[in-house]
Amino acid sequence: MIDDSPLERVKINIFIEFEDNSQAKIIYDSILLEFKTAPDFRSSMTIDLDGSNIVINIDAEDSTSFRASVNSAIKWIKLALEI
């Protein structure tokens, strides 16, 4: 943890709703490997599929690693949608 940060941990669950179950499944399958292989030195990310929703869970030690994890997750989903 960064010494001068007042935060002990940052945790969040992000729910992303898609038009239907099949679109959510396609996006989930295309980014699952990214979540499984992401470095986890100061944060961890998991991804789950719940019907037409993708649920991203982030647990970070500090705000910098939290921001990096959120940015990575958004980038992977955006890229999968554009392909």
Secondary structure in CASP SS format (residue, H / E / C, confidence):
PFRMAT SS
TARGET T0000
AUTHOR 0000-0000-0000
METHOD secondary structure of the structure
MODEL  1
M C 1.00
I C 1.00
D C 1.00
D C 1.00
S C 1.00
P C 1.00
L C 1.00
E C 1.00
R C 1.00
V E 1.00
K E 1.00
I E 1.00
N E 1.00
I E 1.00
F E 1.00
I E 1.00
E E 1.00
F C 1.00
E C 1.00
D C 1.00
N H 1.00
S H 1.00
Q H 1.00
A H 1.00
K H 1.00
I H 1.00
I H 1.00
Y H 1.00
D H 1.00
S H 1.00
I H 1.00
L H 1.00
L H 1.00
E H 1.00
F H 1.00
K H 1.00
T H 1.00
A C 1.00
P C 1.00
D C 1.00
F C 1.00
R C 1.00
S E 1.00
S E 1.00
M E 1.00
T E 1.00
I E 1.00
D E 1.00
L E 1.00
D E 1.00
G C 1.00
S C 1.00
N E 1.00
I E 1.00
V E 1.00
I E 1.00
N E 1.00
I E 1.00
D E 1.00
A E 1.00
E C 1.00
D C 1.00
S H 1.00
T H 1.00
S H 1.00
F H 1.00
R H 1.00
A H 1.00
S H 1.00
V H 1.00
N H 1.00
S H 1.00
A H 1.00
I H 1.00
K H 1.00
W H 1.00
I H 1.00
K H 1.00
L H 1.00
A H 1.00
L H 1.00
E H 1.00
I C 1.00
END
